[in-house]
Amino acid sequence: MTRLLDVQDLRVEFRTRDGIAEAVGGVSYGVDAGRTLAVLGESGSGKSVTAQAIMGILDSPPGRVTGGRVLFRGRDLLTMSARERRRIRGAAMAMIFQDALSALNPVLPVGAQLAEMYQVHRGMSGKDARRRAVELMDRVRIPAAGQRAGDYPHQFSGGMRQRIMIAMAMALEPDLIIADEPTTALDVTVQAQVMDLLAELRREYAMGLVLITHDLGVVADVADTIAVMYAGRIVETAPVRDLYRRPAHPYTRGLLDSVPRVDGPGARRNDRGEPAGRGESAGRGDRARRNRRGHRGGRLYAIKGAPPSPLALPSGCPFHPRCPRAQEICRGERPPLYEVTAAAASPASGGRTSACHFWKDELDGLDV
Ligand SMILES: Nc1ncnc2c1ncn2[C@@H]1O[C@H](COP(=O)(O)OP(=O)(O)OP(=O)(O)O)[C@@H](O)[C@H]1O
């Protein structure tokens, strides 16, 4: 079956005053219709740049795609004409950004912005387009949508604005939505509502969803598979439950251990052996509680050090300077993406992979 989105060995670099920054160093991931892929990683790991390259909105120059393929329904977006690509981007793919206030036009009422989508792309009359805009606002649960269509973006709360962004992205019923940190700027209760709305629309319209986030707490309930990024590369991909239960990369374990949990402040690093709560899908309330708990400040594990600069990536495995498991081979040899489980065993995710020389030890929870 042809995948909806199939990114293969994508490479992006930036020419900067200090040299060439390898922001994306060979990323492969994909998503099928009706499924959600969460792309997880710390700030600067290349999540957004990968998304921008997929959407064709890379800041270029200084950015440049230097290799790879971005297959959308089997066709490579990187080699098609600019016109064709724009057409696909307008109707079949849409993106939701973190900051709705700067993504929306500040001087146009939101109803008019939505209506414009229908007029420009569907050739609707002004009256029909305005009616559809209100229907859509209602669909994303903006209270009193008919009255609020005349309001400007700054007149809405952060959560409501993000719903309008979702409505903009949904207007043309795209096959694929890429949401880049859609809830980061919102408080936790509103975060959960917006995530639930996205998940509901994804199901209803059988869209593929790529959800970019640095927050493991928000993905457990909505994602089918997770791709973990570090220093411009994928370090692990897995179905969400498998990854929560038994990570196959020390970086993923570090991320999991730094998430506050319902049954205590995050698991300590050497807390091996299936701690309760991990891997179990938490409900909305649990998620909010978990996050609040973290803010109150139990002792949570934090991965030591900071991610490397893309201008000066470490030799071998880019994670080795921060990795508790690192050995000589990690300093000298960059690990390939090992196949942890073949695609046949896990067809929805395209298999499990890990870019760690010691993925078996990690998977088995062996002590360092
Ligand atoms: N316009 C640019 N010029 C130079 N470097 C850039 C530019 N845009 C991004 N980069 C670099 O590319 C790397 C990846 O950035 P990216 O924004 O994709 O990270 P991210 O994982 O999405 O993090 P965040 O969550 O903070 O957005 C970073 O090191 C960043 O400094």
The ligand as an SDF file (V2000), in Angstrom:
LIG
                    3D

 31 33  0  0  0  0  0  0  0  0999 V2000
   16.8370   30.1590    9.3360 N   0  0  0  0  0  0  0  0  0  0  0  0
   17.7870   29.4290    9.9400 C   0  0  0  0  0  0  0  0  0  0  0  0
   19.0960   29.7480    9.8400 N   0  0  0  0  0  0  0  0  0  0  0  0
   20.0530   29.0050   10.4360 C   0  0  0  0  0  0  0  0  0  0  0  0
   19.8050   27.9130   11.1690 N   0  0  0  0  0  0  0  0  0  0  0  0
   18.5180   27.5480   11.3230 C   0  0  0  0  0  0  0  0  0  0  0  0
   17.4360   28.2780   10.7200 C   0  0  0  0  0  0  0  0  0  0  0  0
   16.2700   27.6690   11.0490 N   0  0  0  0  0  0  0  0  0  0  0  0
   16.6170   26.6100   11.8310 C   0  0  0  0  0  0  0  0  0  0  0  0
   17.9530   26.5320   11.9830 N   0  0  0  0  0  0  0  0  0  0  0  0
   18.6890   25.5210   12.7720 C   0  0  0  0  0  0  0  0  0  0  0  0
   18.2430   24.2270   12.4600 O   0  0  0  0  0  0  0  0  0  0  0  0
   18.2610   23.4080   13.6290 C   0  0  0  0  0  0  0  0  0  0  0  0
   16.9400   22.7130   13.7860 C   0  0  0  0  0  0  0  0  0  0  0  0
   15.9440   23.6600   14.1510 O   0  0  0  0  0  0  0  0  0  0  0  0
   14.4040   23.2950   14.3200 P   0  0  0  0  0  0  0  0  0  0  0  0
   13.6540   24.5670   14.4630 O   0  0  0  0  0  0  0  0  0  0  0  0
   13.9840   22.3550   13.2740 O   0  0  0  0  0  0  0  0  0  0  0  0
   14.4020   22.5300   15.7040 O   0  0  0  0  0  0  0  0  0  0  0  0
   13.1380   22.0070   16.4800 P   0  0  0  0  0  0  0  0  0  0  0  0
   13.4600   20.6070   16.8850 O   0  0  0  0  0  0  0  0  0  0  0  0
   11.8980   22.1880   15.7090 O   0  0  0  0  0  0  0  0  0  0  0  0
   13.1440   22.9330   17.7400 O   0  0  0  0  0  0  0  0  0  0  0  0
   12.0340   23.9700   18.2450 P   0  0  0  0  0  0  0  0  0  0  0  0
   11.0620   23.1430   18.9830 O   0  0  0  0  0  0  0  0  0  0  0  0
   12.8030   24.8940   19.1130 O   0  0  0  0  0  0  0  0  0  0  0  0
   11.4820   24.6460   17.0240 O   0  0  0  0  0  0  0  0  0  0  0  0
   18.5840   24.3160   14.8080 C   0  0  0  0  0  0  0  0  0  0  0  0
   19.9130   24.1140   15.2010 O   0  0  0  0  0  0  0  0  0  0  0  0
   18.3840   25.6970   14.2570 C   0  0  0  0  0  0  0  0  0  0  0  0
   19.2950   26.5890   14.8520 O   0  0  0  0  0  0  0  0  0  0  0  0
  1  2  1  0
  2  3  1  0
  2  7  2  0
  3  4  2  0
  4  5  1  0
  5  6  2  0
  6  7  1  0
  6 10  1  0
  7  8  1  0
  8  9  2  0
  9 10  1  0
 10 11  1  0
 11 12  1  0
 11 30  1  0
 12 13  1  0
 13 14  1  0
 13 28  1  0
 14 15  1  0
 15 16  1  0
 16 17  2  0
 16 18  1  0
 16 19  1  0
 19 20  1  0
 20 21  2  0
 20 22  1  0
 20 23  1  0
 23 24  1  0
 24 25  2  0
 24 26  1  0
 24 27  1  0
 28 29  1  0
 28 30  1  0
 30 31  1  0
M  END
$$$$
